[in-house]
Amino acid sequence: MRFTPVALGGPMIIDPEPREDARGSFIRTFCADEFAQAGLPDHFVQCSLSCNSRRGTLRGLHYQLYPHQESKLVRCTRGAVWDVAVDVRRHSVTCGRWVAVELSAENQRALFVPPGFAHGFVTLSDDTDVFYQITAFHRPELAAGLRWDDPAFGIAWPVSDPILSPRDRSYPDWVTAPSRSRARLADRCAGVHQPDQITAEQQRDRQAERDRRPQIGGGRTEHRQ
């Protein structure tokens, strides 16, 4: 397998190296030793399959909150998707930026999505299946999401009127949420504990830290086959 980091400091593209002969091909999609050597998790506790009948079906942007934040290894086993990961780590210099990768049954690549990233995809063909390997058990009470078309991110989805669930359609915009709630949500996504009350001295220290941090605007990193 070939492991290719992307620009946001966490997500990684994984390309298989098939062995082919007259019968067809043989492909290894996961190896604990190789993943560990690449700095990725070598243990997944759940696998899920998303089956989508129509082109233009969009699922996301989803993530799970602290203390059960999750990593995902995502691949497309039938059809094709445009797969997106958005950095929502509050203290990341790339917070608010996104990466998009085309995953398909043909290119056989996968995208690793680490904790602190919201994930979503849109199908590029009918009858598309997406297979997930996940490092944390699903906790419905900690499920969270962001609007797919939130202008704070400016994701250049290849569809303008996707098929959405009522839940995914109803997520609030990131920029319209109260700033303190938004910061706490990002901290919970990244696994950072934030107390309910802080002192004036702590507030000054945190403001000084924010002032020193580089300001990063929106942007994208896109990979196509």
C-alpha positions in Angstrom: 0.0 0.0 0.0 1.1 3.6 -0.7 0.3 6.2 2.0 0.1 9.8 0.9 -0.4 12.6 3.5 -2.5 15.5 2.4 -2.0 19.2 3.3 -4.2 19.4 6.4 -2.0 17.4 8.8 -4.0 14.2 9.5 -6.0 12.9 6.5 -4.1 10.4 4.3 -4.8 8.8 1.0 -4.1 5.1 0.8 -3.6 3.4 -2.6 -3.5 -0.3 -2.9 -0.8 -2.1 -4.9 -2.7 -4.9 -6.7 -1.1 -8.1 -7.8 -2.5 -9.1 -11.2 -2.4 -12.3 -13.3 -4.6 -14.1 -15.8 -7.2 -14.7 -13.1 -7.6 -11.1 -12.1 -6.1 -9.3 -9.2 -5.4 -9.6 -5.4 -5.4 -6.5 -3.3 -4.6 -6.0 0.4 -6.8 -3.2 1.9 -5.5 -3.3 5.4 -2.4 -4.4 7.3 -1.9 -3.5 11.0 1.9 -3.4 10.6 1.8 -1.1 7.6 -0.8 1.2 9.2 1.2 1.5 12.4 4.4 2.3 10.4 2.5 5.0 8.6 1.3 6.5 12.0 -2.3 5.4 11.5 -4.5 3.3 13.9 -4.0 -0.4 13.6 -7.3 -1.3 15.3 -10.9 -0.7 14.2 -13.9 -1.6 16.3 -16.7 -1.2 13.8 -17.3 -1.6 10.1 -20.3 0.0 8.3 -21.6 -0.1 4.7 -23.5 2.9 3.2 -25.7 1.8 0.2 -26.9 4.6 -2.0 -29.2 4.0 -4.9 -29.1 7.4 -6.7 -26.4 9.7 -8.0 -26.2 13.0 -6.1 -26.9 11.5 -2.7 -25.0 13.5 -0.1 -24.2 12.3 3.4 -22.5 14.6 5.9 -20.8 16.4 7.3 -20.6 14.1 10.3 -18.3 13.5 13.3 -18.5 12.2 16.9 -17.8 14.3 20.0 -15.3 13.8 22.9 -14.7 11.5 24.7 -15.6 9.1 21.9 -14.2 10.9 18.8 -13.4 8.6 15.9 -11.1 7.9 13.0 -12.6 6.6 9.8 -11.0 4.6 6.9 -13.3 5.2 4.0 -13.4 3.4 0.6 -15.9 3.0 -2.2 -16.6 -0.6 -3.1 -19.2 0.1 -5.8 -19.7 3.2 -8.0 -17.9 6.4 -7.1 -18.0 9.2 -4.5 -16.5 12.6 -4.0 -15.3 12.3 -0.4 -14.6 15.3 1.8 -12.9 15.9 5.2 -13.1 19.3 6.9 -10.7 20.3 9.6 -12.7 21.6 12.6 -9.9 21.4 15.2 -10.1 24.7 17.0 -6.3 25.1 17.5 -5.3 23.9 14.1 -3.8 26.4 11.6 -5.9 24.7 8.9 -9.2 24.9 10.8 -12.0 25.4 8.3 -10.1 24.0 5.4 -11.1 20.8 3.5 -9.7 18.1 1.4 -11.7 16.2 -1.3 -10.7 12.9 -2.9 -12.5 10.9 -5.5 -13.0 7.3 -4.3 -14.3 4.6 -6.6 -14.5 0.9 -7.1 -12.2 1.5 -10.1 -9.3 3.4 -8.4 -9.7 1.3 -5.2 -8.2 4.1 -3.0 -9.2 4.9 0.5 -9.2 8.1 2.6 -8.2 8.1 6.3 -10.1 10.7 8.3 -8.7 11.4 11.7 -10.4 12.8 14.8 -11.1 16.5 14.6 -12.4 16.3 11.0 -16.0 16.3 9.8 -16.6 13.8 7.0 -19.1 13.6 4.1 -19.5 12.4 0.6 -21.6 12.8 -2.5 -22.2 9.9 -4.9 -21.1 10.4 -8.5 -23.1 7.4 -9.9 -26.2 5.4 -9.1 -25.9 2.3 -7.0 -22.8 3.3 -5.0 -21.6 1.6 -1.8 -19.2 3.2 0.7 -17.4 1.0 3.3 -16.2 2.4 6.6 -13.8 1.0 9.2 -14.1 3.0 12.4 -12.0 3.3 15.6 -14.7 4.1 18.1 -18.1 2.6 18.8 -21.1 4.7 17.5 -22.6 6.9 20.3 -25.8 8.5 19.0 -25.9 11.0 21.9 -22.5 12.3 20.7 -23.2 12.4 17.0 -22.7 15.9 15.5 -22.7 17.5 12.1 -22.1 20.6 10.0 -24.0 22.0 7.0 -22.8 20.6 3.7 -23.0 24.0 2.0 -21.9 26.2 4.9 -20.2 29.3 3.4 -17.6 29.2 6.2 -16.0 26.2 4.4 -16.9 26.9 0.8 -16.7 23.3 -0.3 -16.9 23.0 -4.1 -19.3 20.1 -4.2 -19.8 18.7 -7.7 -23.6 18.9 -7.3 -25.8 21.9 -6.5 -29.0 20.2 -5.4 -28.1 17.0 -3.7 -30.4 14.4 -2.1 -30.2 14.9 1.6 -31.7 13.5 4.8 -33.8 15.9 6.9 -31.1 15.8 9.6 -28.2 16.7 7.2 -30.3 19.5 5.7 -31.1 21.0 9.1 -27.6 21.4 10.6 -26.8 25.1 11.5 -24.1 27.1 9.8 -20.8 27.1 11.6 -20.5 30.9 11.5 -24.0 31.6 12.9 -23.5 29.4 16.0 -22.6 31.4 19.1 -18.8 31.7 19.2 -18.4 30.1 22.6 -20.6 27.2 21.6 -18.7 26.8 18.4 -15.4 26.7 20.2 -16.6 24.2 22.7 -18.0 22.0 19.9 -14.7 22.1 18.1 -12.8 21.2 21.3 -15.1 18.3 21.9 -14.6 17.1 18.4 -10.8 17.2 18.8 -10.9 15.7 22.3 -10.0 18.8 24.2 -11.6 19.3 27.7 -12.7 22.8 28.3 -14.1 23.8 31.8 -17.3 25.6 32.1 -15.7 28.5 34.0 -12.3 30.1 33.5 -10.5 32.9 35.4 -9.8 36.4 34.0 -6.1 35.5 33.9 -6.8 32.3 31.9 -8.9 34.4 29.5 -6.0 36.9 29.0 -3.6 34.0 28.4 -5.9 32.4 25.9 -6.4 35.7 24.0 -2.7 36.2 23.9 -2.3 32.7 22.4 -4.9 33.4 19.8 -3.3 36.7 18.8 0.0 34.8 18.2 -1.6 32.1 16.1 -1.5 32.6 12.3 -4.9 33.5 10.7 -5.9 30.9 8.0 -8.7 31.5 5.7 -10.8 29.1 3.8 -9.3 26.9 1.1 -9.2 23.4 -0.3 -7.0 20.6 -1.3 -8.5 18.4 -4.0 -7.2 15.1 -5.3 -8.6 13.5 -8.4 -7.7 10.2 -10.2 
